[in-house]
Structures are given as C-alpha cells and as structure tokens.
C-alpha cells in the first residue's frame, strides 16, 4: 500500500532535483505550509487533486510520487 511519509520524501527529493523551494511549491499549489510536515509526522494524506497539483508543479507524474514507478515521466 502507499505510504504518506515515503510520498512526502519523494516530493522533497523531486523538488530539490528541480531546484524548487518547498514553500514556493506549496504556495503555487495553494497548499498549507505544513502539508508535507503533516505527511511526514502523522502520515496524513493530501487530497488527490492536491497531489496532482504538486506533480504538475514538479514536472512528474502522481504515479512517481506514489512510488508506482521509478520513472517520473511515466503517465505524465
């Protein structure tokens, strides 16, 4: 099954690789500044549409963020 903490780590890694600041990404996606912290500490999940916004912002697929593929371009 999917793990919120692993997904949050993928988001952080992809943002770093794209040289995107997390706070800028969250602001662009109109998400709370604590969205990733909640995923990491409590295992809270984002709504599907918000995960899709993050994937779009990071130029990758939701499948990549969820760990369904190692290729960020698959199903983009």
Secondary structure per residue as TSV (DSSP state, phi and psi in degrees):
chain	resnum	aa	ss	phi	psi
A	1	X	-	360.0	169.2
A	2	X	-	-81.2	149.0
A	3	X	-	-122.5	121.8
A	4	X	H	-61.5	-39.4
A	5	X	H	-64.9	-42.7
A	6	X	H	-65.0	-38.8
A	7	X	H	-64.8	-42.7
A	8	X	H	-61.6	-40.1
A	9	X	H	-65.1	-39.4
A	10	X	H	-62.9	-41.6
A	11	X	H	-60.8	-47.0
A	12	X	H	-62.0	-43.4
A	13	X	H	-64.1	-44.5
A	14	X	H	-66.2	-39.7
A	15	X	H	-62.9	-43.1
A	16	X	H	-63.5	-43.0
A	17	X	H	-61.8	-32.9
A	18	X	T	-92.2	2.5
A	19	X	T	58.4	44.0
A	20	X	-	-112.4	127.4
A	21	X	-	-73.2	136.9
A	22	X	H	-57.0	-44.6
A	23	X	H	-63.8	-35.7
A	24	X	H	-68.1	-41.1
A	25	X	H	-63.3	-46.5
A	26	X	H	-63.7	-38.6
A	27	X	H	-64.2	-45.2
A	28	X	H	-62.1	-35.5
A	29	X	T	-86.6	2.5
A	30	X	T	57.3	44.7
A	31	X	-	-112.2	155.4
A	32	X	-	-61.7	143.7
A	33	X	T	-63.8	-16.2
A	34	X	T	-98.3	9.4
A	35	X	H	-57.7	-47.6
A	36	X	H	-72.4	-36.1
A	37	X	H	-60.0	-40.6
A	38	X	H	-65.7	-36.4
A	39	X	H	-66.1	-42.0
A	40	X	H	-72.1	-43.6
A	41	X	H	-87.1	-37.7
A	42	X	H	-112.8	-5.3
A	43	X	-	72.8	21.5
A	44	X	-	-70.7	143.1
A	45	X	-	-101.9	148.2
A	46	X	-	-80.8	157.7
A	47	X	-	-67.0	152.5
A	48	X	H	-56.4	-40.8
A	49	X	H	-66.4	-32.2
A	50	X	H	-73.9	-35.3
A	51	X	H	-64.9	-37.6
A	52	X	H	-66.1	-38.8
A	53	X	H	-61.0	-43.4
A	54	X	H	-64.2	-44.7
A	55	X	H	-58.7	-43.5
A	56	X	H	-62.3	-43.4
A	57	X	H	-63.1	-37.2
A	58	X	H	-88.6	-3.9
A	59	X	T	68.3	36.9
A	60	X	S	-137.3	179.7
A	61	X	-	-96.1	157.7
A	62	X	H	-63.3	-37.7
A	63	X	H	-56.9	-39.4
A	64	X	H	-64.2	-46.6
A	65	X	H	-63.3	-32.9
A	66	X	H	-81.9	-8.7
A	67	X	T	84.4	15.7
A	68	X	S	-78.5	-16.5
A	69	X	-	-150.8	153.6
A	70	X	S	-92.2	-6.5
A	71	X	-	-99.2	113.6
A	72	X	T	-65.7	-13.6
A	73	X	T	-90.8	-15.4
A	74	X	T	-64.5	132.5
A	75	X	T	61.4	26.5
A	76	X	-	-78.0	360.0
